[in-house]
Amino acid sequence: MESALLKFICCPKTGQSLRLAEETELEALNTRIHLHSVVNQSGHPVTLPLEAALIREDNQIVYPLRDDIPLLIIEEAIAH
């Protein structure tokens, strides 16, 4: 995702800004996903590793990116 686009998108729940997850953050999340210890906000397990993600300004919520498209759906969000 182009960083210029980040100026125009925000968390759909709080309106906070979003930033791209760093490689170490993605690795940590994918490790948790691999260990089956991640559920999204709707309570469903996250089973696919993240190729990229956006993290909310308060570092509490992660929105996955799939095929370079942000899934800015509250139910798809993951606790960080």
Secondary structure as the mmCIF struct_conf table of DSSP 4:
data_model
#
loop_
_struct_conf.conf_type_id
_struct_conf.id
_struct_conf.beg_label_comp_id
_struct_conf.beg_label_asym_id
_struct_conf.beg_label_seq_id
_struct_conf.end_label_comp_id
_struct_conf.end_label_asym_id
_struct_conf.end_label_seq_id
HELX_RH_3T_P HELX_RH_3T_P1 SER A 3 LYS A 7
TURN_TY1_P TURN_TY1_P1 PHE A 8 PHE A 8
STRN STRN1 CYS A 10 CYS A 10
TURN_TY1_P TURN_TY1_P2 PRO A 12 THR A 14
STRN STRN2 SER A 17 SER A 17
STRN STRN3 LEU A 18 LEU A 20
HELX_LH_PP_P HELX_LH_PP_P1 ALA A 21 GLU A 22
HELX_RH_AL_P HELX_RH_AL_P1 GLU A 23 HIS A 34
TURN_TY1_P TURN_TY1_P3 LEU A 35 HIS A 36
STRN STRN4 VAL A 39 ASN A 40
TURN_TY1_P TURN_TY1_P4 GLN A 41 SER A 42
BEND BEND1 GLY A 43 GLY A 43
HELX_LH_PP_P HELX_LH_PP_P2 HIS A 44 HIS A 44
STRN STRN5 PRO A 45 PRO A 45
HELX_LH_PP_P HELX_LH_PP_P3 VAL A 46 VAL A 46
BEND BEND2 LEU A 48 LEU A 48
HELX_LH_PP_P HELX_LH_PP_P4 PRO A 49 LEU A 50
BEND BEND3 GLU A 51 GLU A 51
STRN STRN6 ALA A 52 ARG A 56
TURN_TY1_P TURN_TY1_P5 GLU A 57 ASP A 58
BEND BEND4 ASN A 59 GLN A 60
STRN STRN7 ILE A 61 ARG A 66
TURN_TY1_P TURN_TY1_P6 ASP A 67 ASP A 68
STRN STRN8 ILE A 69 PRO A 70
HELX_RH_3T_P HELX_RH_3T_P2 ILE A 74 GLU A 76
STRN STRN9 ILE A 78 ALA A 79
#
